[in-house]
C-alpha cells in the first residue's frame, strides 16, 4: 500500500531530516528522552485554557505512579460528576512522559469536555515488560475506585493513548473485560502497536520508515521486552488475545506512512468482527506521531476534534 505524504507532512519530514537529529537508537535511552521532549516544543500547538491541571500520585505496590489531572472549563457533569479519559502517552515504552503529551491531554480534555488523567507509567529499560502494563492497570483501577473523590463518573471511564500508549489502552481494556479492572466505556487507540511479531507488510515498506523507523521500533522492542517469548504474550501484543469479544467501543486511528499502519488496521477489523462498535479513521498522507504536531500539521487538530466528538458520544 504505497504511502504519499500530504504536502505539510512532507515539509515537516524534510525539516526533521535537515535538522540532523540523530536516530534514537544511536544515542541511548536517556538522550533519546531529552530529544523527544525537545521536539515537542516546536511541534505542539497552542494549548487551550483549562479550568485546572493538578498533579496526582497514584498508590501502587512499587511506589506512587505520577499522574496529572486535566479539567476543562465546561466539563459534561452529571450529578456533579464528569466522564474521564485515562491517557497513556506514546514513546515506545522507553521515552515520553507527562510533559511530552501535556498539550495533547489539554486538547482532548477541551475537545471532549471531560476530565483527562495522564498516567506516567514506568519506562524501559529500567523497568521492562510488564511494568508499564502493571502500572496502567493499577492506575485505571485506582481512578475508578476513587472516582467520586476525583469528581469522576466511574460509569463513563474511558482509556486511550497513542502508539505505545494505544497498546497499553488496548491491554487495559482486555484486562478489565477479563475481570482485572473496572468497566471501560470506550477506548481510543491512536496508531496503536498491537503485535510485536512485526510481520505486517507496513513494517517492511521503505515509505513507512520515516520518523518512526523500522530500526527504532526494534530498538524500542529490545528495550521493553525481556525476550522473544514476550512477543506472544497478549499483554505485550493485544492482537494475540484469545478473543476480542466483549470489549468496549473503540476509536481507532491509523496513518498511511506508518510502520504500525497494518496492525492497527487489522486490529480495528478484528474488533468489528468480534461485534465491537468501532469508529475507524485513516489519515493516508500522515506519518506516525503526527497527532502531537498540531502546530505544524492541521490534520492533527482535525483528529483531536474528531476524537473529542467521539468521546462526547460515549456519554
C-alpha positions in Angstrom: 0.0 0.0 0.0 2.1 3.0 -1.2 2.0 6.0 1.1 2.2 9.5 -0.3 2.7 12.2 2.3 0.4 15.3 2.4 2.4 18.4 1.4 2.6 19.7 5.0 3.6 16.3 6.3 6.3 16.1 3.6 7.6 19.6 4.6 7.8 18.6 8.3 9.6 15.4 7.5 12.1 17.3 5.3 12.6 19.8 8.2 13.3 16.9 10.6 15.8 15.4 8.2 17.6 18.8 7.6 17.8 19.4 11.4 20.1 16.4 11.6 18.7 14.9 14.8 20.5 11.6 15.5 18.4 8.5 15.4 17.2 7.4 18.9 19.0 4.0 18.6 22.4 5.8 18.2 22.3 7.9 21.4 21.0 5.8 24.3 17.7 5.9 26.0 18.4 8.9 28.3 19.4 11.2 25.4 16.5 9.9 23.3 14.1 11.0 26.1 15.7 14.5 26.0 15.5 14.8 22.2 11.9 13.6 22.2 10.8 16.2 24.7 12.7 18.9 22.9 10.9 18.1 19.7 7.5 18.7 21.2 8.4 22.4 21.8 8.5 23.1 18.1 5.5 20.9 17.1 2.9 21.2 19.8 0.0 23.6 19.1 -1.0 26.3 21.5 -2.8 24.7 24.4 -6.4 25.6 25.2 -7.1 27.2 28.5 -8.5 24.8 31.1 -10.1 25.1 34.5 -7.2 23.4 36.2 -4.3 21.0 36.0 -3.5 19.1 39.1 -0.6 16.7 40.0 -1.6 13.3 41.3 0.3 10.4 42.9 -1.5 7.1 42.4 -0.6 4.5 45.0 0.9 1.3 43.6 2.9 -1.7 45.1 6.2 -0.4 43.8 5.5 3.2 44.9 3.4 6.1 43.7 2.7 6.5 40.0 2.9 10.1 38.9 -0.2 11.4 37.1 -1.8 14.7 36.1 -5.5 15.7 36.1 -6.8 18.0 33.3 -10.1 19.6 34.0 -11.7 21.7 31.2 -13.7 24.8 31.7 -17.0 23.2 30.8 -16.9 19.5 31.7 -20.0 17.5 30.9 -21.0 16.9 34.5 -24.0 14.8 35.6 -24.9 14.9 39.2 -21.6 16.8 39.7 -19.5 14.0 38.1 -17.7 14.2 34.8 -16.6 11.5 32.3 -12.9 10.7 32.3 -10.3 9.6 29.8 -7.3 7.8 31.4 -4.5 8.6 29.0 -1.2 6.7 28.4 1.5 8.5 26.4 3.4 7.2 23.5 7.1 6.8 23.1 7.9 3.1 22.6 7.6 2.3 26.3 11.1 4.0 26.6 10.6 7.7 26.1 7.8 10.2 26.7 6.3 11.4 30.0 3.7 13.8 31.4 5.3 16.8 29.7 5.7 15.3 26.3 1.9 14.8 26.0 0.8 17.7 28.1 -0.7 19.7 25.2 -2.4 16.6 23.7 -4.1 15.9 27.0 -5.2 19.6 27.3 -6.7 19.4 23.8 -8.5 16.1 24.5 -9.9 17.5 27.8 -11.1 20.6 26.0 -12.4 19.0 22.8 -14.2 16.1 24.7 -15.3 18.3 27.6 -14.2 15.7 30.0 -11.5 15.1 32.6 -8.3 13.6 31.4 -5.9 11.8 33.7 -2.5 11.3 32.2 -0.5 8.3 33.7 3.3 8.4 33.9 3.9 4.7 33.9 7.4 3.2 34.4 9.7 3.1 31.4 12.1 0.6 30.0 14.9 -0.4 30.0 15.0 0.4 33.7 11.6 -1.3 34.1 10.9 -3.9 31.5 7.7 -5.6 30.5 5.2 -5.9 32.1 5.9 -2.9 34.4 4.2 -0.4 32.1 1.2 -2.8 31.8 1.0 -3.3 35.6 1.1 0.5 36.2 -1.6 1.2 33.6 -3.9 -1.4 35.0 -3.3 -0.3 38.6 -3.8 3.3 37.8 -7.0 2.7 36.0 -8.4 0.6 38.8 -7.4 3.2 41.4 -9.0 6.0 39.4 -12.3 4.0 39.2 -12.1 3.2 42.9 -11.7 6.8 43.8 -13.9 8.3 41.2 -16.2 10.3 43.4 -13.4 11.9 45.3 -11.9 12.9 41.9 -15.2 14.3 40.6 -15.4 11.5 38.1 -18.3 9.3 36.9 -16.9 5.8 37.0 -19.6 4.6 34.6 -18.1 6.9 32.0 -14.5 5.9 32.3 -12.5 5.5 29.1 -8.9 4.7 28.3 -6.7 5.9 25.4 -3.3 6.6 24.2 -1.0 7.0 21.1 1.4 4.4 19.8 2.8 2.6 22.9 0.0 4.3 24.8 -2.5 2.9 22.4 -1.1 -0.5 23.1 -1.4 0.0 26.8 -5.0 1.3 26.5 -6.0 -1.8 24.4 -4.3 -4.1 27.0 -6.1 -2.3 29.9 -9.5 -2.8 28.1 -8.8 -6.5 27.6 -7.7 -6.9 31.2 -10.7 -5.1 32.5 -13.1 -7.2 30.4 -11.5 -10.3 31.9 -12.2 -9.1 35.4 -9.0 -7.4 36.3 -10.3 -3.9 36.3 -13.3 -1.6 36.2 -15.8 -1.4 33.4 -14.4 0.6 30.5 -16.9 2.7 28.5 -14.6 3.3 25.5 -11.0 3.0 24.2 -9.2 5.5 22.0 -6.4 3.8 20.1 -4.2 6.3 18.2 -1.9 4.4 15.7 -1.6 1.6 18.3 1.1 -1.0 18.4 -0.8 -4.3 18.6 1.6 -7.1 17.6 5.3 -7.4 18.4 5.8 -10.0 15.7 6.3 -7.0 13.4 5.4 -9.2 10.3 2.7 -7.0 8.7 3.7 -5.6 5.3 3.9 -2.0 6.5 6.8 -3.0 8.7 8.9 -3.7 5.6 7.8 -0.9 3.3 10.5 1.8 2.8 8.0 4.6 2.6 6.7 3.9 6.1 10.1 4.1 7.7 10.1 7.9 8.3 10.2 9.5 11.8 9.3 6.1 13.4 11.8 4.0 11.5 11.9 0.2 11.4 15.2 0.2 13.2 14.0 2.4 16.1 10.9 0.1 16.6 13.3 -2.8 17.0 15.3 -0.7 19.5 12.1 0.0 21.5 11.2 -3.6 21.4 14.6 -4.8 22.6 14.5 -2.2 25.5 10.9 -3.1 26.5 10.6 -6.9 26.2 12.6 -9.4 28.2 13.0 -11.8 25.2 11.3 -13.4 22.3 8.7 -15.2 24.4 7.1 -11.9 25.4 6.1 -11.3 21.8 3.4 -13.9 22.2 2.0 -12.5 25.5 -1.2 -10.6 24.8 -0.2 -8.0 27.4 2.6 -7.1 25.0 0.7 -7.9 21.8 -3.0 -7.3 22.4 -3.8 -8.7 18.9 -2.8 -12.1 20.3 -5.6 -12.1 22.9 -7.7 -15.2 22.6 -10.8 -13.2 21.7 -11.7 -9.5 21.3 -15.4 -10.2 22.0 -16.9 -8.1 24.8 -14.5 -5.2 24.5 -15.8 -1.6 24.8 -16.5 0.7 21.8 -13.3 1.8 20.1 -12.0 4.7 18.1 -9.0 3.5 16.1 -6.8 5.9 14.2 -4.1 4.9 11.7 -1.7 6.8 9.4 -0.6 5.8 5.9 3.1 6.3 6.3 3.4 4.4 9.5 5.1 1.0 10.2 2.2 0.3 12.6 -0.4 1.0 9.9 -1.4 -2.5 9.0 -1.5 -3.9 12.5 -3.8 -1.0 13.5 -6.0 -1.6 10.5 -6.2 -5.3 11.3 -7.0 -4.7 15.0 -9.8 -2.4 14.1 -11.2 -5.0 11.6 -10.9 -7.8 14.2 -12.7 -5.7 16.8 -15.6 -5.2 14.3 -15.7 -8.9 13.5 -15.9 -9.5 17.3 -19.0 -7.3 17.5 -17.3 -4.3 19.0 -18.6 -0.9 17.9 -15.6 0.7 16.0 -15.1 4.1 14.6 -12.1 3.7 12.3 -10.2 6.8 11.0 -7.3 6.6 8.5 -5.1 9.5 7.6 -3.4 8.3 4.4 -1.0 11.2 4.0 0.4 11.4 7.5 3.2 9.7 9.3 3.4 8.1 12.8 3.5 10.7 15.5 1.5 13.4 13.6 -1.2 13.6 16.2 1.0 15.5 18.6 2.1 18.0 15.9 -0.9 20.4 15.8 1.3 23.5 15.4 2.7 22.1 12.1 0.0 19.7 10.8 -3.6 20.7 10.6 -4.7 17.1 10.3 -3.6 16.6 13.9 -6.1 19.2 15.0 -8.8 17.6 12.9 -8.1 14.3 14.6 -8.3 15.9 18.0 -11.7 17.4 17.2 -13.0 14.1 15.9 -11.8 12.2 18.9 -13.4 14.8 21.1 -16.7 14.4 19.4 -16.4 10.6 19.7 -15.7 10.9 23.4 -18.8 13.1 23.8 -20.9 10.4 22.0 -19.8 7.8 24.5 -21.7 9.5 27.4 
